[in-house]
Amino acid sequence: MSELFDWLVDGAPGASTSAEIVEQCGERLRAEGVVVDRLSTVVMTLHPDVAGRTFAWRPGERAKVGELTWAQIHSKQFETSPVALVVRERREVRRRICEGARDFAILEDLAKDGFTDYLAQPMVFTTGAAHAIAFATQRPNGFTDDDVGTLRRIVRPLSRVAEIFALRRTAANLLSTYVGRNAGDRVLAGRIRRGDIEVIDAVIWFSDLRGFTELSQRVSAREVIDALNQSFDCQVAAVHAHGGEVLKFIGDGMLAIFPLAGDVTARCSDAIQAAHEAQRAFAELRKDLAFGIALHVGEVSYGNIGGTSRLDFTAIGPAVNLAARLEGLTGKLGRPLVVSKELAAHAAGAVEPIGAHELKGIAGAVEVFAPTR
């Protein structure tokens, strides 16, 4: 067995990413005399927007990482490719380009670049899911029989290593999708015990869809879900674009935070800008609905709460309660966006006072402000 085979069996020590594994496989193959001039893989994933990830390597270069959308996976171009055949039928595809093989479009492109041989093989995970790896060479007479034997042998341990890295990424994707990006990182890092929290300062975003109850009574459930998704699409994109983190959806409402780091004024401005962008985007989609947003800045407890076997990674505390109560004023005051006195102090003069208001559960009248633009 080759040193590369042993390295893969040992779990690819020294490689910390999938791209590094692909790079080292290519380099180690060439060091062992297998002239691989192109190595590419397609690994399917579990993600609402991304169907798979691609890694492409050439000698002397870093591996290029790409993503395949669901639309691309179902396109004619992909479905008629050798990789799709490998994944679908779980069998090897070998084409001697130097002997005129051109039955796949990619072979024409490879021939133009001087490639002489192509070998694609399935990487079957223990779950039964099939993925693909493809090797190509510019060696005048293509791969030798020994080369092909080596490539076939390394695919078995490579599949195990690829599965481990894919599972890690899938876990990260799912956690990011369901609990938020930063929260997901914390969970993967071991923050999984109930009551395991940290106290942080953050801008708090609380929003709620106006007219949702009336809408749900007059349209179908499918239309209600579509409206909610449109609302959240606009908000999530804006929050993420400005460095915030969406923590949870509460019916037709949303809780997000912008952890404070560095310039507090800049973070407050980020949150205000995100709110404006989200509301403009939603207004372009829907003329019959709108959502109110309240922003506050304060201290929150950020971490795990819940039952012994069912936890939620979220932010709680008086500051979150105040933001939720403030949001209730948006409809009453006819203001799409309101901010607290604490946030207004860092808003660089971009807000105006709109009075002091009594809020349920909050002692004393609370001064409320609204952006001037």
Buried (B, 14 or more C-beta within 10 A) or exposed (E): EBEBBEBBBEEBEEBEBBBBBBBBBBBBBBEBEBBBBBBBBBBBBBBEEBBBBBBBBBEEEEBEEEEBEEEBBEBEEBEEBBBBBBBEEBEBBBBBBBEEBEEBEBBEEBBEEEBBBBBBBBBBBEEEBBBBBBBBBBBEEBBBEEBBEBBEBBBBBBBBBBBBBBBEBBBBBBBBBEBBBBBBBBBBEEBEEBEBBEEBBBBBBBBBBBBBEEBBEEEEEEEBEEBBEBBBBBBBBBBBEBBBBBBBBEEBBBBBBBBBEEEBEEBBBBBBBBBBBBBEBBEEEBEEBBBBBBBBBBBBBBBBBEEEEEBBBBBBBBBBBBBBBBBBBBBEBEBBBBBBBBBBBBBEEBBEEBEEBEBEEBEEEBBBBBBEE
